[in-house]
C-alpha cells in the first residue's frame, strides 16, 4: 500500500523554495492573502529546521501541499490576465 508515503521530504531547501515563490505572488492576486499566511507558517518551520530543532512532518506536509496549490492557482490566474 502506498498510503502514508509521500512524494516529497520536508527539507530546508524545499521550504526556502516555497517561501521565495510565495513571496513573488503579486499583491493584487486573490491568492496573495493565503500565500502570505502560508509563507509565515513555512518560515517558522524553516527556522526550526535550520536551528536543528525537531519538525513534525505531519503538521508541515499539509502546509507544503497547500503552498503548491496556491502557487498553481496564482499561476493560472496570472495566465488569464
Rosetta silent file (secondary structure, phi, psi, omega in degrees, C-alpha in Angstrom):
SEQUENCE: XXXXXXXXXXXXXXXXXXXXXXXXXXXXXXXXXXXXXXXXXXXXXXXXXXXXXXXXXXXXXXXXXXXXXXXXXXXXXXXXX
SCORE:     score description
SCORE:     0.000 S_00000001
   1 L     0.000  139.758  179.620    0.000    0.000    0.000 S_00000001
   2 L   -90.948   -1.480 -179.099    1.227    3.478   -0.829 S_00000001
   3 L   -60.714  134.121 -179.019   -0.803    5.002    1.960 S_00000001
   4 L    91.448  -12.964  177.265    1.384    7.043    4.225 S_00000001
   5 L   -87.499  149.294 -177.888    4.065    7.509    1.577 S_00000001
   6 L  -124.678  151.750 -179.038    4.849   10.986    0.373 S_00000001
   7 L   -83.205   -7.301 -179.060    6.221   12.298   -2.884 S_00000001
   8 L  -143.093  156.643  173.410    8.487   14.772   -1.133 S_00000001
   9 L  -108.239  150.851  179.823   10.527   15.021    2.020 S_00000001
  10 L   -78.783  106.843  179.162   10.440   18.047    4.258 S_00000001
  11 L  -124.619  157.780  178.499   13.767   19.725    3.638 S_00000001
  12 H   -62.186  -38.991 -179.338   15.040   23.184    4.339 S_00000001
  13 H   -65.549  -37.704  177.220   15.698   23.741    0.632 S_00000001
  14 H   -65.546  -44.577  179.542   12.094   22.856   -0.258 S_00000001
  15 H   -61.860  -43.497  179.563   10.741   25.195    2.407 S_00000001
  16 H   -63.582  -40.185  178.171   13.013   28.022    1.235 S_00000001
  17 H   -61.449  -47.539 -179.711   11.957   27.489   -2.374 S_00000001
  18 H   -64.400  -41.338  178.833    8.271   27.638   -1.484 S_00000001
  19 H   -59.611  -46.075  179.739    8.759   30.700    0.732 S_00000001
  20 H   -62.280  -44.170 -179.280   10.546   32.518   -2.096 S_00000001
  21 H   -66.879  -40.454  179.211    7.891   31.594   -4.641 S_00000001
  22 H   -64.318  -33.625  177.654    5.026   32.593   -2.340 S_00000001
  23 H   -62.865  -28.079 -173.823    6.698   35.997   -1.828 S_00000001
  24 L   -84.220   -5.359  177.825    6.558   36.593   -5.567 S_00000001
  25 L   -68.861  128.396 -175.667    2.772   36.353   -5.845 S_00000001
  26 L   -61.953  139.806 -177.072    1.549   39.785   -6.820 S_00000001
  27 L   -59.641  -24.382 -179.561   -0.327   41.657   -4.062 S_00000001
  28 L   -86.354    2.672  176.531   -3.368   42.178   -6.285 S_00000001
  29 L   -74.085  145.645  175.836   -3.826   38.425   -6.725 S_00000001
  30 L   -66.614  -15.528 -178.581   -6.790   36.824   -4.993 S_00000001
  31 L   -93.591   -4.058 -174.355   -4.245   34.302   -3.681 S_00000001
  32 H   -61.783  -43.148 -178.138   -1.935   36.880   -2.066 S_00000001
  33 H   -64.638  -45.464  178.218   -3.523   36.764    1.399 S_00000001
  34 H   -62.692  -41.405  179.541   -3.429   32.967    1.537 S_00000001
  35 H   -61.277  -39.601 -179.286    0.148   32.986    0.251 S_00000001
  36 H   -63.271  -44.554  178.859    1.164   35.395    2.995 S_00000001
  37 H   -64.468  -43.488  178.375   -0.242   33.173    5.737 S_00000001
  38 H   -64.416  -41.069  179.815    1.359   30.055    4.312 S_00000001
  39 H   -59.559  -44.049  178.890    4.667   31.852    3.888 S_00000001
  40 H   -62.129  -43.146  179.625    4.667   32.837    7.550 S_00000001
  41 H   -66.488  -43.357  179.421    3.902   29.312    8.702 S_00000001
  42 H   -66.330  -35.888  178.197    6.532   27.790    6.409 S_00000001
  43 H   -62.373  -40.500  178.163    9.071   30.373    7.542 S_00000001
  44 H   -62.471  -43.156  178.092    8.545   29.327   11.161 S_00000001
  45 H   -67.462  -37.788  179.038    9.148   25.679   10.251 S_00000001
  46 H   -62.851  -40.922  178.572   12.196   26.612    8.155 S_00000001
  47 H   -63.491  -41.552  178.051   13.704   28.461   11.119 S_00000001
  48 H   -62.956  -45.668 -178.899   13.120   25.439   13.352 S_00000001
  49 H   -63.252  -42.226 -179.648   14.651   23.099   10.795 S_00000001
  50 H   -64.880  -31.245 -179.299   17.655   25.405   10.280 S_00000001
  51 H   -83.684   -6.024  179.954   18.283   25.540   14.020 S_00000001
  52 L    90.202    1.988  178.752   18.243   21.765   14.280 S_00000001
  53 L   -72.155  151.080  179.385   15.009   21.654   16.251 S_00000001
  54 L   -68.146  145.575  178.901   12.665   18.763   15.507 S_00000001
  55 L  -123.833  128.581  178.091    9.889   19.397   13.000 S_00000001
  56 L   -79.065  101.695 -176.005    6.649   17.431   12.994 S_00000001
  57 H   -61.165  -30.051  179.398    6.405   16.459    9.339 S_00000001
  58 H   -64.426  -26.096  178.934    2.746   15.503    9.742 S_00000001
  59 H   -87.963  -32.480 -176.358    1.993   19.150   10.544 S_00000001
  60 H   -85.486  -28.019 -179.159    4.174   20.759    7.886 S_00000001
  61 H   -57.005  -45.792  177.993    3.216   18.485    4.963 S_00000001
  62 H   -61.715  -31.994  177.097   -0.319   19.912    4.604 S_00000001
  63 H   -67.700  -40.471  178.343    1.194   23.410    4.541 S_00000001
  64 H   -64.334  -45.073  178.711    3.587   22.376    1.789 S_00000001
  65 H   -61.429  -42.118  178.256    0.752   20.835   -0.197 S_00000001
  66 H   -63.583  -37.956  179.036   -1.326   23.994    0.273 S_00000001
  67 H   -62.842  -42.931  177.400    1.618   26.116   -0.887 S_00000001
  68 H   -62.022  -40.355  179.297    1.879   24.128   -4.109 S_00000001
  69 H   -64.754  -45.949  179.519   -1.862   24.558   -4.691 S_00000001
  70 H   -61.266  -43.601  179.131   -1.724   28.314   -4.065 S_00000001
  71 H   -62.400  -41.371  179.010    1.246   28.672   -6.414 S_00000001
  72 H   -64.673  -44.772 -179.124   -0.547   26.696   -9.101 S_00000001
  73 H   -66.891  -39.334  178.193   -3.750   28.720   -8.745 S_00000001
  74 H   -64.642  -37.735  177.985   -1.872   32.029   -8.738 S_00000001
  75 H   -66.343  -41.112  177.673   -0.070   30.983  -11.922 S_00000001
  76 H   -63.510  -41.712  178.731   -3.382   30.080  -13.569 S_00000001
  77 H   -61.138  -42.527 -179.062   -4.837   33.415  -12.503 S_00000001
  78 H   -64.707  -37.447  179.309   -1.840   35.226  -13.980 S_00000001
  79 H   -65.138  -31.171 -177.880   -2.208   33.372  -17.301 S_00000001
  80 H   -74.128  -19.013 -177.761   -5.824   34.523  -17.594 S_00000001
  81 L   -75.437    0.000    0.000   -4.835   38.186  -17.390 S_00000001
